[in-house]
Amino acid sequence: MQTTIKVILILIVWFVAIFFTSKIWLMDIDVKQFLNFKRWFTSAVEEKTSWIPQREKDSIYQDGKIVAKIIEGKINQQNNAYFFKEIYNSNNLNLEKEFEFQKFKLKHKRHESGTYLDVTQPHKGKIIENVICEIIGERGFK
């Protein structure tokens, strides 16, 4: 009886192996993609870390919430400042309080252009251009 079950299991495994072998043989494999080991590693890591909350790279946070988006930010280490070409969707941004961008805590110093609403781009909300902020530290645990 045990021998019969072993033979049946071996036959099943053998048929499954032949089935998968024939499926693979008939596939049109994209060799470049298949040999792209960086893609394999990236997808494996992304699956394992997808549960970790991450901040958006182009967003300004205040009190733990997104309060604005940026276009083109540049750090100036010598002046301990951060320059933003444009901050938009900034209706909830309080320029009197410190805010966070990426790993930095920032304080608004000045902006060279006024605050306005662009009627040709209403989805951008309140826009502030050429903003200079002082770097007052790095974000961390409170």
C-alpha positions as CSV (number, residue, x, y, z in Angstrom):
1,M,0.0,0.0,0.0
2,Q,2.7,2.4,1.0
3,T,4.7,1.6,-2.2
4,T,1.6,2.2,-4.3
5,I,1.1,5.7,-2.8
6,K,4.8,6.5,-3.3
7,V,4.6,5.5,-7.0
8,I,1.4,7.6,-7.4
9,L,3.1,10.6,-5.8
10,I,6.2,10.2,-7.9
11,L,4.0,10.0,-11.1
12,I,2.1,13.1,-10.1
13,V,5.3,15.0,-9.4
14,W,6.7,13.7,-12.7
15,F,3.6,14.8,-14.7
16,V,3.6,18.3,-13.0
17,A,7.3,18.7,-13.8
18,I,6.7,17.8,-17.4
19,F,3.7,20.1,-17.6
20,F,5.7,23.1,-16.2
21,T,8.7,22.2,-18.4
22,S,6.6,22.3,-21.5
23,K,4.9,25.6,-20.4
24,I,8.3,27.2,-19.9
25,W,9.6,25.8,-23.2
26,L,6.7,27.3,-25.1
27,M,7.0,30.7,-23.5
28,D,8.3,33.8,-25.3
29,I,10.7,34.9,-22.6
30,D,11.9,38.5,-22.5
31,V,15.6,37.7,-21.8
32,K,16.6,41.3,-21.0
33,Q,13.9,41.6,-18.3
34,F,14.6,38.1,-17.0
35,L,18.2,38.9,-16.5
36,N,17.5,42.2,-14.9
37,F,18.5,41.2,-11.3
38,K,18.0,44.8,-10.1
39,R,14.3,44.5,-10.9
40,W,14.1,41.2,-9.0
41,F,15.8,42.8,-5.9
42,T,13.7,46.0,-6.1
43,S,10.4,44.2,-6.4
44,A,11.3,41.8,-3.5
45,V,12.3,44.7,-1.3
46,E,9.3,46.8,-2.2
47,E,6.9,44.0,-1.4
48,K,8.6,43.5,2.0
49,T,8.7,47.2,2.9
50,S,5.3,48.4,1.4
51,W,3.7,48.4,4.9
52,I,6.2,51.0,6.2
53,P,4.6,54.5,6.1
54,Q,6.7,56.8,3.9
55,R,6.6,60.5,3.3
56,E,6.1,62.0,-0.1
57,K,9.3,63.5,-1.5
58,D,7.6,66.6,-2.9
59,S,5.4,67.4,0.1
60,I,5.7,69.8,3.0
61,Y,4.4,68.6,6.3
62,Q,3.1,70.5,9.3
63,D,1.7,68.8,12.4
64,G,2.1,65.4,10.7
65,K,-0.1,66.3,7.7
66,I,0.7,67.3,4.1
67,V,0.0,71.0,3.9
68,A,1.7,71.9,0.5
69,K,3.6,70.5,-2.5
70,I,6.8,71.8,-4.0
71,I,8.4,72.2,-7.4
72,E,12.1,72.3,-7.5
73,G,13.7,72.5,-4.1
74,K,17.4,73.2,-3.6
75,I,19.5,73.2,-0.4
76,N,22.2,75.8,0.2
77,Q,24.4,74.3,3.0
78,Q,26.6,77.4,3.3
79,N,23.7,79.7,4.1
80,N,21.8,77.0,6.0
81,A,18.8,77.6,3.8
82,Y,16.5,75.8,1.4
83,F,15.1,77.5,-1.7
84,F,11.8,76.4,-3.4
85,K,11.0,77.6,-6.8
86,E,7.3,77.1,-6.1
87,I,5.1,75.9,-3.2
88,Y,1.6,75.1,-4.3
89,N,-1.6,73.7,-2.7
90,S,-0.4,75.7,0.3
91,N,-3.8,76.8,1.6
92,N,-3.2,74.9,4.9
93,L,0.5,75.9,5.3
94,N,1.1,78.3,8.2
95,L,4.2,80.3,7.3
96,E,4.5,81.5,10.9
97,K,5.2,78.0,12.2
98,E,8.0,75.6,11.4
99,F,7.3,72.9,8.9
100,E,9.1,69.8,7.6
101,F,10.4,68.9,4.2
102,Q,12.1,65.6,3.6
103,K,14.5,65.3,6.5
104,F,14.6,69.0,7.4
105,K,12.8,71.3,9.8
106,L,12.4,74.6,8.1
107,K,11.2,78.1,9.0
108,H,10.0,80.5,6.3
109,K,12.2,83.6,5.9
110,R,10.8,85.3,2.9
111,H,9.4,84.8,-0.6
112,E,10.2,87.0,-3.6
113,S,6.9,86.7,-5.3
114,G,3.5,87.2,-3.9
115,T,1.0,84.6,-3.0
116,Y,-1.7,84.1,-5.6
117,L,-4.2,81.8,-7.3
118,D,-3.5,80.9,-10.9
119,V,-6.8,80.8,-12.8
120,T,-5.2,78.8,-15.6
121,Q,-4.2,76.1,-13.0
122,P,-6.9,76.1,-10.3
123,H,-5.8,72.6,-9.2
124,K,-2.7,74.1,-7.7
125,G,-4.5,76.2,-5.1
126,K,-2.5,78.9,-3.4
127,I,0.9,79.3,-5.0
128,I,4.0,80.9,-3.4
129,E,7.0,81.4,-5.6
130,N,10.8,81.8,-4.9
131,V,10.6,80.8,-1.2
132,I,13.6,81.0,1.0
133,C,13.5,79.0,4.2
134,E,16.0,78.7,7.1
135,I,17.0,75.1,8.0
136,I,16.5,75.0,11.8
137,G,17.3,71.3,12.2
138,E,16.5,67.8,11.1
139,R,13.3,65.9,11.8
140,G,13.3,63.2,14.3
141,F,11.3,61.7,17.2
142,K,9.5,64.0,19.5
